Amino acid sequence: MDHAALDALRKSHPGWRLLTADHAPLVMDFLHRTFIAPNVRTLAQPEITSRLEDHLFHLRSTLGAEVYPRTATAYLEEWASDARGWLRKYYPPRSDEPHYDLTPATEKALEWVFSLRQRQFVGTESRLLTVFHLLRELVEETNTRPEDRLAELERRRAAIDAEIDRVRRGQVDLMDDARVKDRFVQMAATARGLLSDFREVEHNFRVLDRDVRARIAAWEGSKGSLLDDVFGQRDAIADSDEGRSFRAFWDFLMSPSRQEELTTMLATVMALPAVQSLEPDERLLRVHYDWLEAGDMAQRTVARLSEQLRRFLDEQSRMENRRMMQVIRQVEQHALKVREAPPEGVFVELDEASPDVELTMDRPLFSPPLRARITEQALAATSAEIPTDALFNQVYVDRAALEGRIRRALQARRQVSLAELVTDHPLEQGLAELVTYLAIASDDPNAVIDDASTEAVPWRDDAGNTRQATVPLVLFRRNRGKEVAHAAE
């Protein structure tokens, strides 16, 4: 970090530009109120414009009518421009209305300014214990000597046995209020930091997507070379330390049992008197669902990269077909010109247009034609009833009934997987009912479909045989508005 590097960083980094901006208090105050405090990922242009107009009206009524004279739309356009880079303006899929989101650099600047305030409680013990536990884990998990590992395990077992004896004698060691506050503050800061990390990971995937689009627009080589280059970069990101860490975190978070465990522990900790004295943010009760939503947005960014590659292949195929048609059309035009004005002398000679090869074994044997014998018979009218059960013996899946099962399952749980639903209510109509469940999940905005994880769904067919299908992991979740109302109650 020499003088030249710092000077270049001051001129190019959006976070530094925000700290030195003339109206930095307006930008930071509004963006913190709009995105960070309520933990909002994105806002449509009409909504964020309305909020900024209300904020400017409040400031002008307090500080004077001449302060911040520009309109809300002008401020938003400036903040989202390349010269500032404090907001990201984009169009979501299947939407013609622009949306705004914070950039990772802006979030870092807001966190740094927020850390300058005097904190209500400064805990040091929890961070020291975190450092100590991490160092111990590094030392133990990298030691190749089995005797050292056995000695450490024996020491832990002795300590656990001693603690069990103390508990049996009624000697239970409890944390005092200071230690409870210390660890809660450390947990809350780490939980909020994860949301910021998700935004940065999503930004990295968007940069990769933008680079791929630019490379596709200027690519003149073969499709194989481009795909090899792009997939090489994609694999490099997935195999990097950051990519493997994100994959492990996402797999851990997608476990329903882990989510239930986090929900129970958060509710227990938030109910402690020492924690209540800190006036904690109630949104921490569902912070793991915010992680899930933020991670899902990062995964969807990767999916858009795959969609862009598919469009490139389709476009290349259309261009190649168009080129072939152009060549054929040119040959036809030349042939018409030659027909109208043939050259003198011999133009072209061909003995045969193609070789004529006849193999003995290729000659089929004679098969006499089949003569159908039709017997004419008049059908007499009868009054007997003809069974029509076969006409109505068709497979019909009641989608409303399946949706009712999902709603009843979510009344007692925050989320339920497709495998759990099938365990409670076995499939009665086989594959058709399973496909209906998948269609419901794809149409439900609160459902999550993880293509990277799979689960097995069994059923019995009409003959009594056991069938099984391997499908992506599907999680049905409650509506976010109902979760907030339930948490308030």
C-alpha positions in Angstrom: 0.0 0.0 0.0 2.3 2.7 -1.3 1.4 6.3 -2.2 0.7 5.5 -5.8 -1.6 2.6 -5.0 -3.5 4.6 -2.4 -3.9 7.5 -4.7 -5.3 5.2 -7.4 -7.6 3.6 -4.9 -8.9 7.0 -3.7 -9.8 7.9 -7.3 -11.3 4.6 -8.3 -12.9 3.0 -5.3 -16.6 3.9 -4.8 -16.4 3.5 -1.1 -13.7 6.1 -0.8 -15.6 8.4 -3.1 -18.6 8.1 -0.8 -16.6 9.0 2.3 -15.2 12.2 0.6 -18.5 13.2 -1.2 -20.0 16.7 -0.4 -23.4 15.2 0.4 -22.1 12.0 2.1 -24.4 12.4 5.1 -27.5 12.4 2.8 -26.3 9.3 0.9 -25.2 7.3 3.9 -28.3 8.2 6.0 -30.7 7.3 3.2 -29.0 4.1 2.1 -28.6 2.9 5.7 -32.3 3.6 6.4 -33.5 2.0 3.2 -31.3 -1.1 2.7 -29.1 -1.9 5.8 -31.5 -1.2 8.7 -34.5 -3.2 7.3 -32.2 -5.7 5.5 -33.7 -5.1 2.1 -31.9 -6.5 -0.9 -33.5 -4.6 -3.8 -36.1 -1.9 -4.5 -38.0 -0.9 -7.6 -37.5 2.6 -8.9 -40.9 4.0 -8.0 -40.6 2.8 -4.4 -37.1 4.0 -3.7 -37.8 7.4 -5.5 -40.8 7.9 -3.2 -38.8 7.1 -0.1 -36.0 9.5 -1.1 -38.6 12.3 -1.8 -40.0 11.8 1.7 -36.5 11.9 3.2 -35.6 15.1 1.3 -38.8 16.8 2.3 -38.0 16.0 6.0 -34.5 17.3 5.7 -35.6 20.5 3.9 -38.3 21.2 6.5 -35.6 20.8 9.2 -32.5 22.3 7.7 -34.0 24.8 5.2 -35.6 24.8 1.8 -32.3 25.5 0.0 -30.5 22.3 1.2 -30.3 19.5 -1.3 -32.1 21.3 -4.2 -32.1 18.5 -6.7 -34.9 16.0 -7.3 -34.9 12.5 -6.0 -34.6 11.0 -9.5 -31.6 13.1 -10.2 -29.9 12.0 -7.0 -30.6 8.3 -7.7 -29.3 8.6 -11.3 -26.1 10.2 -10.0 -25.6 7.6 -7.2 -26.0 4.7 -9.7 -23.7 6.3 -12.4 -20.3 4.8 -13.2 -18.7 8.0 -11.8 -20.1 7.2 -8.3 -20.9 3.5 -8.2 -22.9 3.6 -4.9 -26.0 1.9 -6.2 -26.5 -0.8 -8.9 -29.3 -0.1 -11.3 -30.5 -3.1 -13.2 -33.5 -4.8 -14.8 -34.6 -8.1 -13.2 -35.6 -11.0 -15.4 -39.1 -10.5 -16.9 -39.4 -6.9 -15.7 -39.3 -3.7 -17.6 -39.0 -1.6 -14.4 -35.5 -0.7 -13.1 -34.4 -1.8 -9.6 -31.7 -0.5 -7.3 -29.4 -2.4 -5.0 -26.4 -1.5 -2.8 -22.9 -2.2 -4.2 -20.4 -4.1 -1.9 -18.2 -1.0 -1.8 -21.0 1.1 -0.4 -21.9 -1.4 2.2 -18.3 -1.6 3.4 -18.2 2.2 3.7 -21.4 2.2 5.7 -20.2 -0.5 8.0 -16.9 1.4 8.6 -18.8 4.6 9.4 -21.2 2.7 11.7 -18.2 1.3 13.6 -17.0 4.8 14.4 -19.9 5.3 16.8 -19.4 4.7 20.5 -20.7 1.2 21.2 -23.0 0.4 24.0 -21.1 -2.7 25.0 -17.6 -3.7 23.9 -16.8 -7.3 24.5 -13.3 -8.8 24.3 -13.6 -12.2 25.9 -15.6 -13.8 23.1 -13.2 -12.6 20.4 -10.3 -13.9 22.4 -12.0 -17.3 22.8 -12.8 -17.3 19.1 -9.1 -16.8 18.3 -8.1 -19.4 20.8 -10.5 -22.0 19.5 -9.5 -21.4 15.9 -5.8 -21.7 16.7 -6.5 -24.9 18.6 -8.5 -26.3 15.7 -5.7 -25.4 13.3 -3.1 -27.1 15.4 -5.1 -30.3 16.1 -6.6 -30.8 12.6 -3.1 -30.4 11.0 -1.2 -32.7 13.3 -0.3 -36.0 11.6 0.8 -37.8 14.8 -2.0 -40.2 16.0 -0.6 -40.3 19.6 -1.0 -36.5 19.9 -4.6 -36.7 18.7 -5.4 -39.6 21.1 -3.9 -37.7 24.0 -6.0 -34.6 23.2 -9.2 -36.7 22.9 -8.4 -38.4 26.2 -8.0 -35.0 27.8 -11.3 -33.8 26.5 -13.1 -36.9 27.7 -11.6 -36.5 31.2 -12.8 -32.9 31.2 -16.3 -33.9 30.0 -16.5 -36.7 32.7 -15.5 -34.2 35.4 -18.2 -31.8 34.2 -20.8 -34.5 34.2 -19.9 -35.4 37.8 -20.2 -31.7 38.8 -23.6 -31.5 37.2 -24.8 -34.6 38.9 -23.8 -33.1 42.2 -25.8 -30.0 41.3 -22.8 -27.7 40.5 -23.9 -26.1 37.3 -21.7 -23.3 35.9 -23.8 -20.6 34.3 -22.7 -17.5 32.3 -23.1 -14.2 34.0 -24.8 -11.3 32.2 -21.5 -9.8 31.0 -20.4 -12.9 29.3 -23.9 -13.4 27.7 -23.8 -9.9 26.3 -20.3 -10.4 25.1 -21.1 -13.5 23.1 -24.4 -12.2 21.8 -22.8 -9.0 20.4 -20.2 -11.1 18.7 -22.8 -13.5 17.2 -25.0 -10.6 15.9 -22.0 -8.9 14.3 -20.9 -12.1 12.6 -24.5 -12.8 11.4 -24.8 -9.4 9.8 -21.4 -9.7 8.3 -22.5 -12.9 6.5 -25.2 -10.9 4.7 -22.6 -8.4 3.5 -20.4 -11.3 2.3 -23.2 -12.7 0.3 -23.6 -9.4 -1.5 -19.9 -9.4 -2.4 -20.0 -13.0 -3.6 -23.0 -12.1 -5.8 -21.1 -9.1 -7.1 -18.2 -11.4 -8.1 -20.5 -13.7 -10.0 -22.1 -10.7 -11.7 -18.6 -9.5 -12.8 -18.0 -13.0 -14.3 -21.3 -12.8 -16.1 -20.5 -9.4 -17.5 -17.1 -10.5 -18.7 -18.6 -13.5 -20.4 -21.2 -11.3 -22.2 -18.4 -9.0 -23.4 -16.3 -11.9 -24.6 -19.2 -13.4 -26.4 -20.0 -10.1 -28.2 -16.4 -9.8 -29.5 -15.6 -13.5 -30.0 -14.6 -14.6 -33.5 -13.2 -18.1 -32.9 -14.9 -21.4 -32.5 -17.6 -22.3 -30.0 -15.4 -24.9 -28.4 -12.6 -22.5 -27.6 -14.9 -20.0 -26.0 -16.7 -22.7 -23.9 -13.4 -24.1 -22.8 -12.3 -20.7 -21.7 -15.5 -19.8 -19.9 -15.9 -23.1 -18.1 -12.3 -23.0 -17.1 -12.9 -19.6 -15.3 -16.2 -21.0 -13.8 -14.4 -24.1 -12.5 -11.6 -21.9 -11.2 -14.1 -19.9 -9.1 -15.9 -23.0 -7.9 -12.6 -24.7 -6.9 -11.1 -21.6 -5.3 -11.0 -21.3 -1.5 -13.8 -18.7 -1.6 -15.9 -21.0 -3.8 -15.4 -24.1 -1.7 -16.2 -22.1 1.5 -19.4 -20.8 -0.1 -20.4 -24.3 -1.2 -19.8 -25.8 2.2 -21.8 -22.9 3.9 -24.7 -23.3 1.4 -24.8 -27.1 1.9 -24.9 -26.6 5.7 -27.6 -24.0 5.4 -29.8 -26.1 3.1 -30.2 -28.8 5.8 -33.7 -28.6 7.2 -32.5 -30.0 10.6 -29.8 -27.3 10.8 -32.4 -24.6 10.1 -34.7 -25.9 12.8 -31.8 -26.0 15.2 -30.8 -22.4 14.4 -34.4 -21.3 14.8 -34.7 -22.9 18.3 -31.3 -21.6 19.5 -32.1 -18.0 18.3 -35.4 -18.0 20.0 -33.9 -19.3 23.3 -31.0 -16.8 23.2 -33.3 -13.8 22.4 -35.4 -14.6 25.4 -32.6 -14.3 27.9 -32.9 -11.3 30.2 -29.3 -10.2 29.6 -29.9 -10.2 25.9 -33.2 -8.3 26.2 -31.4 -5.6 28.1 -29.4 -4.8 25.0 -32.7 -4.2 23.0 -31.6 -6.6 20.2 -33.0 -6.4 16.7 -35.9 -8.8 16.4 -34.9 -9.5 12.8 -32.1 -11.7 14.2 -34.8 -14.3 14.8 -34.9 -15.0 11.1 -31.4 -14.1 10.0 -30.8 -17.6 8.7 -33.7 -17.2 6.4 -32.1 -14.0 5.2 -28.9 -15.9 4.5 -30.9 -18.5 2.5 -32.5 -15.7 0.4 -29.2 -14.0 -0.2 -27.5 -17.2 -1.1 -30.4 -18.1 -3.5 -29.8 -14.8 -5.3 -26.1 -15.7 -5.7 -27.1 -19.1 -7.1 -29.5 -17.5 -9.5 -26.7 -15.2 -10.8 -24.7 -18.4 -11.7 -27.8 -19.8 -13.4 -28.0 -16.7 -15.5 -24.4 -17.3 -16.6 -25.4 -20.8 -17.9 -28.5 -19.3 -19.6 -26.2 -16.8 -21.4 -24.0 -19.6 -22.7 -27.0 -21.5 -24.0 -28.2 -18.4 -25.9 -24.8 -18.0 -27.4 -24.8 -21.6 -28.7 -28.3 -21.1 -30.1 -27.3 -17.9 -31.8 -24.1 -19.5 -33.2 -26.2 -22.4 -34.6 -28.6 -19.9 -36.3 -25.7 -18.0 -37.8 -24.1 -21.1 -39.2 -27.4 -22.2 -40.7 -27.9 -18.8 -42.2 -24.4 -18.9 -43.7 -25.1 -22.3 -45.2 -28.3 -21.0 -46.8 -26.4 -18.0 -48.2 -23.8 -20.3 -49.8 -26.6 -22.5 -51.3 -28.4 -19.4 -52.6 -25.2 -18.1 -54.2 -24.7 -21.5 -56.0 -28.3 -21.3 -57.3 -27.8 -17.8 -58.6 -24.6 -18.8 -60.4 -26.4 -21.8 -61.9 -29.2 -19.6 -63.2 -26.6 -17.2 -64.8 -24.8 -20.1 -66.5 -28.1 -21.4 -67.7 -29.0 -18.1 -69.4 -25.5 -17.6 -70.9 -23.7 -20.9 -71.1 -20.0 -20.8 -71.9 -18.7 -22.1 -75.3 -17.4 -25.6 -75.5 -17.6 -28.3 -72.9 -18.7 -26.8 -69.6 -18.5 -29.8 -67.3 -18.5 -33.6 -67.8 -19.7 -36.2 -65.4 -19.8 -39.9 -66.1 -22.2 -40.5 -63.2 -23.7 -38.2 -60.6 -22.9 -40.9 -58.0 -21.5 -44.5 -58.0 -24.0 -47.2 -58.6 -23.3 -50.1 -56.2 -25.5 -53.1 -56.1 -24.7 -55.8 -53.5 -26.3 -59.2 -53.7 -27.1 -59.4 -50.0 -28.7 -55.9 -50.1 -31.5 -57.2 -52.4 -34.5 -57.9 -50.3 -36.5 -61.1 -50.8 -39.9 -61.0 -52.3 -42.7 -60.6 -49.8 -46.2 -61.2 -51.1 -48.6 -58.5 -50.1 -51.0 -59.2 -47.3 -54.6 -59.4 -48.5 -57.0 -58.4 -45.8 -60.1 -60.5 -45.6 -63.0 -58.3 -44.4 -66.2 -60.0 -43.2 -69.3 -57.9 -43.4 -71.6 -58.3 -40.4 -74.5 -56.1 -39.5 -74.7 -55.1 -35.8 -78.1 -55.4 -34.3 -79.3 -52.7 -31.9 -79.5 -53.8 -28.3 -80.7 -52.3 -25.0 -77.9 -53.8 -22.9 -75.7 -51.4 -21.0 -72.1 -51.1 -22.2 -69.5 -50.6 -19.5 -67.8 -47.2 -19.8 -65.4 -47.4 -16.8 -62.4 -47.5 -19.1 -63.3 -44.1 -20.5 -63.2 -42.5 -17.0 -60.2 -44.6 -15.7 -57.7 -41.7 -16.4 -55.1 -40.2 -14.1 -56.2 -36.9 -12.6 -54.1 -35.1 -9.9 -55.9 -32.7 -7.7 -53.5 -29.8 -7.4 -55.6 -28.0 -4.9 -55.5 -31.0 -2.5 -51.7 -31.1 -2.8 -51.4 -27.4 -2.1 -53.7 -27.9 1.0 -51.3 -30.6 2.3 -48.3 -28.1 1.9 -50.2 -25.4 3.8 -51.2 -27.8 6.6 -47.6 -28.9 6.9 -46.3 -25.3 7.1 -48.7 -24.5 9.9 -46.5 -26.3 12.4 -43.2 -25.8 10.7 -41.4 -22.9 9.0 -40.5 -25.1 6.1 -40.9 -28.6 4.8 -39.1 -30.6 2.2 -40.7 -32.6 -0.6 -39.3 -35.8 0.9 -41.0 -35.1 4.2 -44.3 -34.4 2.5 -44.1 -37.7 0.7 -43.2 -39.5 3.9 -46.3 -38.1 5.6 -48.6 -38.5 2.6 -47.3 -41.2 0.2 -47.8 -40.7 -3.5 -51.1 -42.2 -4.6 -50.8 -41.5 -8.3 -47.1 -42.1 -8.8 -45.0 -39.9 -11.1 -47.9 -37.6 -12.1 -48.4 -36.6 -8.5 -44.6 -36.0 -8.1 -44.5 -33.8 -11.2 -47.5 -31.8 -9.8 -45.5 -31.2 -6.6 -42.5 -29.9 -8.7 -44.9 -27.6 -10.7 -46.2 -26.1 -7.4 -42.7 -25.5 -6.2 -41.7 -23.8 -9.5 -44.7 -21.5 -9.3 -44.3 -20.6 -5.6 -42.0 -17.6 -5.0 -41.3 -18.8 -1.4 -40.2 -22.3 -2.4 -36.5 -23.1 -3.0 -35.2 -25.6 -5.6 -31.6 -26.5 -5.1 -30.3 -28.2 -8.3 -26.9 -29.0 -6.6 -28.6 -31.3 -4.0 -30.9 -34.3 -4.6 -33.3 -36.4 -2.6 -35.0 -39.7 -3.3 -38.8 -39.9 -3.5 -40.3 -43.5 -3.4 -43.8 -44.7 -4.2 -45.6 -48.0 -5.1 -47.2 -48.5 -8.5 -50.5 -50.3 -9.2 -48.7 -53.7 -9.3 -47.2 -53.2 -5.9 -43.7 -52.6 -7.1 -41.6 -50.0 -5.4 -40.5 -47.1 -7.6 -38.1 -44.3 -6.8 -37.2 -41.0 -8.5 -34.2 -38.8 -7.8 -35.2 -35.1 -7.9 -33.5 -31.8 -6.8 -33.9 -30.8 -3.2 -37.2 -28.9 -2.8 -38.1 -26.8 0.2 -41.6 -25.3 0.7 -41.4 -22.2 3.0 -43.9 -20.0 4.7 -44.9 -16.6 3.2 -42.5 -14.0 4.6 -45.3 -11.7 5.6 -46.9 -14.4 7.6 -43.6 -15.2 9.3 -43.2 -11.6 10.4 -46.8 -11.5 11.7 -46.2 -14.8 13.6 -42.9 -13.5 15.1 -44.7 -10.2 16.2 -47.4 -12.3 17.9 
